[in-house]
Amino acid sequence: MAVHGVDHINISTTNLERCREFYCGVLGLEEGWRPSFDSAGTWLYAGGEPIVHVSVTDTPRDGLSAVDHVAFAVKGFEAMKARLGEQGIAFETYDVPDTPTKQIFIEDPDGVSVELNFRDGT
């Protein structure tokens, strides 16, 4: 079990088109494939990787509060669940639709949401 890189950042917006235009039109990211989540949003790619995930919210946010969570690429799904359980850290697990990816969501001590992505499902 080990973190081996930043997977993506997630930004919440009330205006998907405006956000897409900024990241694609200004920074040159490209919109790409996104799993069939129940929620609205888009994934923006750089170098073939989806590095910015944009989700739509009804609650306006600004600055750092618009950054919904930080995601890390991790290996060792079962080992991480065991480690979190041993340390008494609450977590939720999810399967990403249309992919083998499993996720664990936790909060850091300051309340920042942290997403752990296990892309090969392990």
C-alpha positions as CSV (number, residue, x, y, z in Angstrom):
1,M,0.0,0.0,0.0
2,A,1.5,3.3,-1.1
3,V,0.6,6.6,-2.6
4,H,2.4,7.0,-5.9
5,G,1.2,10.3,-7.2
6,V,-1.5,13.0,-7.4
7,D,-4.4,11.6,-9.3
8,H,-6.5,14.8,-9.8
9,I,-8.1,17.8,-8.2
10,N,-11.8,18.3,-8.1
11,I,-13.4,21.7,-8.5
12,S,-17.0,22.5,-7.7
13,T,-18.8,25.1,-9.8
14,T,-22.3,26.5,-10.3
15,N,-21.5,27.2,-14.0
16,L,-20.0,24.3,-15.8
17,E,-19.6,26.1,-19.2
18,R,-17.7,29.0,-17.6
19,C,-15.4,26.6,-15.8
20,R,-14.8,24.5,-18.9
21,E,-14.1,27.5,-21.0
22,F,-11.5,28.7,-18.5
23,Y,-9.6,25.4,-18.1
24,C,-9.9,24.5,-21.8
25,G,-9.8,27.9,-23.5
26,V,-7.3,29.6,-21.2
27,L,-5.1,26.7,-19.9
28,G,-5.4,24.4,-22.9
29,L,-6.9,21.3,-21.1
30,E,-9.1,19.1,-23.2
31,E,-12.5,17.7,-22.3
32,G,-12.5,13.9,-22.3
33,W,-14.2,10.7,-21.2
34,R,-15.9,10.6,-17.8
35,P,-17.6,7.7,-16.1
36,S,-21.4,7.7,-16.1
37,F,-21.8,9.2,-12.7
38,D,-25.3,10.3,-11.6
39,S,-24.0,13.8,-11.0
40,A,-23.3,16.5,-13.6
41,G,-19.7,17.4,-14.4
42,T,-16.8,17.0,-16.8
43,W,-13.2,15.6,-16.7
44,L,-10.5,17.8,-18.2
45,Y,-7.3,16.2,-19.6
46,A,-3.6,17.1,-20.0
47,G,-1.2,14.8,-21.6
48,G,-3.9,12.1,-21.9
49,E,-4.6,12.1,-18.1
50,P,-7.8,13.5,-16.5
51,I,-6.2,15.9,-14.0
52,V,-9.1,18.3,-13.3
53,H,-12.5,16.9,-12.4
54,V,-15.3,19.5,-12.4
55,S,-18.5,18.9,-10.5
56,V,-21.6,21.0,-10.5
57,T,-23.1,22.3,-7.3
58,D,-26.0,24.5,-6.3
59,T,-23.9,26.2,-3.6
60,P,-21.6,28.9,-4.9
61,R,-18.0,28.6,-3.7
62,D,-15.0,30.7,-4.3
63,G,-11.2,30.4,-3.9
64,L,-10.0,27.5,-1.9
65,S,-13.5,26.5,-0.9
66,A,-14.2,25.6,-4.6
67,V,-11.5,22.9,-4.4
68,D,-13.7,20.0,-3.3
69,H,-11.1,17.4,-2.7
70,V,-7.5,16.2,-3.5
71,A,-7.1,12.7,-5.0
72,F,-4.1,10.4,-4.8
73,A,-3.2,7.4,-7.0
74,V,-2.7,4.5,-4.5
75,K,-2.0,0.8,-4.6
76,G,-3.1,-1.7,-2.0
77,F,-6.9,-1.3,-1.5
78,E,-7.4,-4.0,1.1
79,A,-4.3,-3.0,3.0
80,M,-5.4,0.6,3.1
81,K,-8.8,-0.3,4.4
82,A,-7.2,-2.4,7.2
83,R,-4.8,0.5,8.1
84,L,-7.6,3.0,8.3
85,G,-9.6,0.6,10.4
86,E,-6.7,0.0,12.8
87,Q,-6.2,3.8,13.2
88,G,-9.9,4.4,13.8
89,I,-10.3,6.6,10.7
90,A,-13.8,6.7,9.2
91,F,-13.9,6.0,5.5
92,E,-16.3,5.3,2.6
93,T,-15.6,3.1,-0.4
94,Y,-17.0,3.3,-3.9
95,D,-16.6,1.6,-7.3
96,V,-16.2,4.0,-10.2
97,P,-18.8,3.2,-12.9
98,D,-17.5,1.7,-16.2
99,T,-14.0,1.2,-14.7
100,P,-12.1,-1.3,-12.4
101,T,-11.3,1.7,-10.1
102,K,-12.1,1.5,-6.5
103,Q,-12.1,4.5,-4.2
104,I,-11.7,5.3,-0.6
105,F,-12.8,8.7,0.8
106,I,-11.4,10.1,4.1
107,E,-11.0,13.5,5.7
108,D,-7.7,14.9,6.9
109,P,-7.5,16.4,10.4
110,D,-8.5,19.8,9.1
111,G,-11.6,18.5,7.3
112,V,-10.1,18.4,3.7
113,S,-11.7,15.6,1.7
114,V,-9.1,13.1,0.4
115,E,-9.9,10.6,-2.3
116,L,-7.7,7.5,-2.7
117,N,-7.9,5.9,-6.2
118,F,-7.0,2.3,-6.8
119,R,-7.1,2.2,-10.6
120,D,-6.5,-1.5,-11.0
121,G,-9.1,-2.2,-8.3
122,T,-6.4,-3.5,-5.9
